[in-house]
Structures are given as structure tokens and as C-alpha cells.
Amino acid sequence: MSETRTPPGCDVVTFGEAMLLLVADRPGPIEQAESFHKRTAGAETNVAIGLARLGLKVGWASRLGADSMGRYLLAEMQREGIDCSHVRCDAGARTGFQFKGRVTDGSDPPVEYHRKGSAASQMGLEDVDEEWLRSARHLHATGVFAAISATSLQAACKTLQVMRDAGRTISFDPNLRPTLWASPELMRHWINHLAVQADWVLPGLDEGRFLTGEQTPEAIAGYYRKRGARIVAVKLGPKGAYFDSDSGSGYVPGFPVDKVVDTVGAGDGFAVGMISALLEDRDVAQAVRRGAWIGARAVQVLGDTEGLPTRAQLEEAGL
């Protein structure tokens, strides 16, 4: 007789590219900046860092170059307490990096990517350790890892298939990156292919409109609910979010922010709140509220992860 076994590994695992982030010292065009602040960047690693700060055991699979940027990123992830046992450092490849400008009007800052041919873009099916994956409770996936190369797309599809077959929960954030895809149609096809395999789908309103052809949060959520999603949360920026789930639906208001410093990373912060709360068996409205609160914190800081709270800060906020 087979024995049902509780996964002994990580609470959450994720696959994705980490990049060195260089943030300009002053507002204006990136080329006019004279110095830059060094940070980490990456949709999946932002979420991994946020979950680790809340006390979850998080594993990250990736490839980095055996260069100074790769060593910096690996050390930062390890410092955050992330399991990096499935991060490979390639001597013959380089680590991706990006420049980010600064703005003062609350708009999205300019970003310039240098990731083509990076170590992470060379990931493929051989990087998917099925036993390690299945030892985790949950997989968080985004559309970024799927977009960086044909082989990473294969790996992304495989990770969702393995976890779905194992009966684990999966969250998916579309995180659309049009410049990484050959065409909008191809992007829509593959992002939806991944999204409909997930239990919890977390699109932004504009992303949802593009992906589904629907216009309202209710209709966007309904599109994925009809295709099997147990929970859909449509992010509405400062207005909060709309959710639809087996246990009900509704709107959760956003948290007021005195000044928006940098919008990058807000969606990742939202995912941190949603995933952490749902893995703690909080109800969906509570999970969305936590997501909205962390997303609001994320837009008030310069980098992608400075606003991600610790467990003590979360408890102090009553969330």
C-alpha cells in the first residue's frame, strides 16, 4: 500500500533569472546618471526574498555566470536564507544585469536590460530536478522565466507539469515582458498555457485585458476560473485588487501611499502577501489584503526588495 508523505523540503520553490540591478543616483535619462546603487532584481527572486523574510523555507533554481555579478547575487540570496542548492554557476556564461532610472512623478521608471545570452537563458529541461520540486509544498512561477529563451520555456512548462501531477499548489504571475517574445500572439498563447495550469493566477488589470480579451476585473477572473483556477486576484494598482475564488469574490481596497518612489516590484510584493497568507490557510480576502499592503510598501522604496517586510513587521501591522 502506498504511503502519503508530507513533503520534507521547501515550502515554496521557484525557477528564474536573477540580475544585477544598477539604480541611477538621480532622476532623468539613464545616460545622465553619474553613479548607480547596486541591488538585486528578478521577478522570481523578489518573491523568494519576500517569502524568506516571512519565515518560509524557499528554494530557488537558476544559473549564474561565474563572475563578480553572479557571486554578488548568490551571496545576497544566501544571506536572505534562500536554499540555493539548485543554482549553477557557469564558467562560460555571464550574469544578466539591468540599469534602472529614477523618476519623481510616480510613473514607471525607465529600465534597460542586458540579459541576452545570459547563464539563466541557457536553462532547460536538464535543470528541472523533479524529486526536489516534488519535495516542496508550492511552486511560484512567472511569465518572465518562460520568456527568456526557448529552453527556459520548456523548463517552465515542465515545472508546472511536475507540480500539478504531484498535487502541489501553483501560483502564477503573468509578468508580461513583450520585448522577450517574438510576437504578442506568441506571448499570449504561452502565458495562458501556463496560467491555466496554476491554482492561483495573479494578473494585473492591463495584463488580464491583453491575455483574455475581457475588460473588467470580474470577466478577467472569470476567464481563468472557467479554465480551472481556484483563485484569481486581479491587481488594480492603488485601487487594490479584485478576487474570485471557490469561497467567494469581492474587492479589497488599496493602502494609501504618501509618495510613490518606484513602481517596480509592486506585483512581486503582492504575490508575497498572497502566497504566504494562503499557505498559512488564511482566507482569500485576508490574503489579498496582505498582498495589497506589501505591494504598497514596495512602491515607496528605491529597489525591488527593500519594502518587503519581515515577519515582525507583518505582525505589527496586524496582517
C-alpha positions in Angstrom: 0.0 0.0 0.0 1.4 3.4 -0.9 2.0 5.9 1.9 1.0 9.5 1.6 4.1 11.5 2.5 4.3 15.1 3.6 6.9 17.0 1.5 10.0 17.4 3.7 11.6 20.0 1.5 10.9 23.7 0.9 7.6 25.5 1.5 8.0 27.2 -1.9 10.3 26.7 -4.9 10.8 28.9 -7.9 12.8 29.0 -11.1 14.0 32.2 -12.6 16.8 34.7 -13.6 18.3 37.0 -11.0 20.0 40.1 -12.4 22.3 42.7 -11.0 20.3 45.9 -10.7 22.1 49.3 -11.1 19.8 52.1 -10.0 20.6 55.7 -11.1 21.7 58.2 -8.5 19.4 61.0 -9.9 16.2 61.5 -11.9 16.4 61.9 -15.7 17.7 59.8 -18.6 19.9 56.9 -17.5 22.8 58.1 -19.6 23.0 61.3 -17.5 23.5 59.4 -14.2 27.0 59.6 -12.8 26.7 56.8 -10.3 24.5 53.8 -9.5 23.3 51.9 -6.5 23.8 48.1 -6.7 20.8 45.9 -5.9 19.3 42.5 -6.9 16.5 42.1 -9.4 14.3 39.4 -10.8 10.6 38.7 -10.5 11.0 35.2 -9.0 13.9 36.2 -6.7 11.9 39.2 -5.4 9.2 36.8 -4.4 11.7 34.3 -2.9 13.3 37.0 -0.8 9.9 38.3 0.4 8.7 34.8 1.4 12.0 34.0 3.1 11.8 37.2 5.2 8.4 36.0 6.4 10.0 32.8 7.7 9.1 30.4 4.9 11.7 27.9 3.6 12.3 28.9 0.0 14.3 27.2 -2.7 15.5 28.9 -5.9 16.7 27.2 -9.1 18.8 29.2 -11.6 22.0 29.6 -13.4 24.5 32.4 -12.9 27.8 33.3 -14.5 31.0 32.6 -12.6 31.6 36.4 -12.5 31.5 39.1 -9.9 27.8 39.8 -10.6 26.9 36.2 -10.1 28.9 35.9 -6.9 27.2 39.0 -5.6 23.7 37.7 -6.4 24.4 34.3 -5.0 25.7 35.7 -1.7 22.7 38.0 -1.4 20.2 35.2 -1.9 22.0 33.0 0.6 22.1 35.9 3.1 18.3 36.1 2.8 18.2 32.4 3.8 17.2 31.1 0.4 18.1 27.5 -0.5 20.5 27.9 -3.5 21.5 24.3 -3.8 20.0 24.2 -7.3 21.8 27.3 -8.5 24.5 26.5 -11.0 27.4 28.9 -11.7 28.6 28.6 -15.3 32.2 29.5 -16.0 31.5 30.0 -19.7 28.4 32.2 -19.3 27.7 35.7 -18.0 25.2 37.0 -15.5 22.5 39.3 -16.7 22.2 42.9 -15.5 20.0 46.0 -15.9 20.0 49.7 -15.4 17.1 51.5 -13.8 16.4 55.2 -14.0 14.8 57.3 -11.3 11.6 59.3 -11.6 9.8 61.8 -9.3 6.3 61.7 -10.6 5.2 58.2 -9.6 5.4 56.8 -13.2 7.2 53.6 -14.1 11.0 54.2 -14.2 13.0 53.6 -17.4 14.7 50.2 -17.4 17.4 49.0 -19.7 18.1 45.2 -19.8 21.3 43.4 -20.7 20.4 39.7 -20.4 20.6 38.2 -23.9 22.6 35.0 -23.8 22.9 35.1 -20.1 23.5 32.0 -18.0 19.9 31.8 -16.9 18.7 31.9 -20.5 20.6 28.7 -21.1 18.5 26.8 -18.6 16.4 23.9 -19.9 14.8 20.6 -19.0 18.1 19.3 -17.5 17.7 21.9 -14.8 14.4 20.5 -13.6 15.1 18.3 -10.6 11.7 16.5 -10.3 12.4 15.0 -6.9 13.5 18.4 -5.4 10.4 20.0 -6.9 8.0 17.4 -5.5 9.6 17.8 -2.1 8.1 21.3 -1.9 4.6 22.3 -0.9 4.2 25.0 -3.6 5.6 26.4 -6.8 5.6 30.0 -7.7 6.1 30.7 -11.4 6.1 33.8 -13.6 6.0 34.6 -17.3 9.5 36.1 -17.2 11.4 32.8 -16.8 9.3 31.3 -19.7 10.2 34.3 -21.9 13.9 34.4 -21.7 14.6 31.6 -24.2 13.1 28.6 -25.9 14.8 26.2 -23.5 13.7 28.1 -20.4 10.1 27.9 -21.8 10.4 24.1 -21.9 11.7 24.1 -18.3 8.9 26.4 -17.2 6.3 24.1 -18.7 7.9 21.0 -17.1 8.0 22.5 -13.6 4.2 23.2 -13.7 3.5 19.8 -15.1 5.5 18.1 -12.4 3.9 20.0 -9.5 0.4 19.7 -11.0 0.9 15.9 -11.4 2.1 15.7 -7.8 -0.9 17.6 -6.5 1.0 20.6 -5.2 -0.3 24.1 -5.4 1.0 26.5 -8.0 0.8 30.3 -8.2 1.4 32.1 -11.5 2.0 35.8 -12.1 2.0 36.6 -15.9 4.6 39.4 -15.5 4.4 40.2 -19.2 7.7 41.1 -21.0 6.7 41.8 -24.6 10.3 42.6 -25.7 11.3 39.0 -24.8 8.8 37.4 -27.1 8.8 37.1 -30.9 5.2 38.4 -31.1 2.3 39.4 -28.9 0.4 36.4 -30.2 3.1 34.0 -29.1 3.3 35.7 -25.7 -0.5 35.4 -25.2 -0.5 31.8 -26.2 2.3 30.6 -23.9 1.4 32.8 -20.9 -2.2 31.5 -21.0 -0.9 27.9 -21.5 1.0 28.3 -18.2 -1.7 30.3 -16.4 -4.4 27.7 -16.9 -2.3 25.1 -15.1 -2.0 27.1 -12.0 -4.2 27.1 -8.9 -3.7 30.8 -8.1 -3.5 33.3 -11.0 -2.3 36.9 -10.3 -2.6 39.2 -13.4 -2.6 42.9 -13.4 -5.6 44.6 -15.0 -3.9 45.6 -18.2 -2.2 42.1 -18.4 -5.6 40.5 -18.0 -7.2 42.6 -20.7 -4.4 41.6 -23.1 -4.4 37.9 -22.2 -8.2 37.3 -22.1 -9.8 40.0 -24.3 -12.0 40.8 -21.4 -12.2 44.3 -19.9 -13.5 44.1 -16.4 -11.8 42.5 -13.3 -14.8 40.2 -12.9 -14.6 39.0 -16.5 -10.9 38.5 -16.4 -11.1 36.5 -13.2 -14.0 34.5 -14.7 -11.9 33.6 -17.8 -9.3 31.8 -15.6 -11.8 30.4 -13.2 -13.7 28.7 -16.0 -10.4 27.1 -17.0 -9.7 25.6 -13.6 -8.1 28.3 -11.4 -9.2 28.1 -7.8 -8.3 31.7 -7.0 -7.8 34.7 -9.3 -6.7 38.0 -8.0 -6.7 40.9 -10.5 -4.3 43.7 -9.3 -5.7 47.2 -9.7 -2.7 49.3 -8.6 -3.5 51.9 -6.0 -7.2 50.8 -6.1 -6.3 47.4 -4.6 -7.5 44.1 -6.2 -10.5 42.1 -7.2 -10.6 38.4 -6.3 -12.7 35.5 -7.4 -12.4 32.1 -5.6 -14.3 29.0 -4.6 -15.2 30.7 -1.3 -16.4 34.0 -2.7 -15.4 37.1 -4.6 -15.0 40.8 -4.0 -12.9 43.9 -4.0 -10.1 44.7 -1.5 -9.1 48.4 -1.4 -5.5 49.5 -1.7 -3.5 51.1 1.0 -2.8 54.8 0.8 0.7 55.8 -0.1 2.1 59.3 0.6 4.7 59.2 -2.2 5.3 56.6 -5.0 9.1 56.3 -5.4 9.4 53.2 -7.7 6.6 51.0 -9.0 8.8 48.1 -10.0 8.4 45.2 -7.7 4.9 46.0 -6.5 3.4 43.0 -8.2 6.0 40.7 -6.7 5.2 42.2 -3.3 1.5 41.4 -3.9 2.5 37.8 -4.7 4.5 37.5 -1.5 1.4 38.5 0.5 -1.0 36.2 -1.3 1.2 33.2 -1.3 2.3 33.5 2.4 -1.2 34.0 3.6 -2.7 31.2 1.6 0.0 28.8 2.8 -1.0 29.8 6.3 -4.6 28.8 5.5 -5.8 32.5 5.7 -9.0 33.2 3.8 -8.7 34.7 0.3 -9.8 38.2 1.3 -7.1 38.3 4.1 -4.5 37.0 1.6 -5.4 39.8 -0.9 -5.3 42.4 1.8 -1.8 41.3 2.8 -0.8 41.3 -0.8 -2.1 44.9 -1.3 -0.3 46.0 1.9 3.1 44.6 0.8 2.6 46.0 -2.7 2.0 49.4 -1.2 5.2 49.1 0.8 7.1 48.1 -2.4 6.3 51.3 -4.3 7.7 53.5 -1.5 11.3 52.4 -1.8 14.1 52.7 -4.5 14.9 49.0 -5.1 12.8 45.9 -5.8 13.1 44.3 -2.3 13.7 47.0 0.3 10.0 47.3 1.0 9.4 43.6 1.6 8.6 43.1 5.3 9.9 40.8 8.0 7.5 38.6 9.9 7.7 41.0 12.9 6.7 44.0 10.7 3.8 41.9 9.2 2.5 41.0 12.7 2.9 44.6 13.9 0.6 45.7 11.0 -1.9 43.0 12.1 -1.7 41.2 8.8 
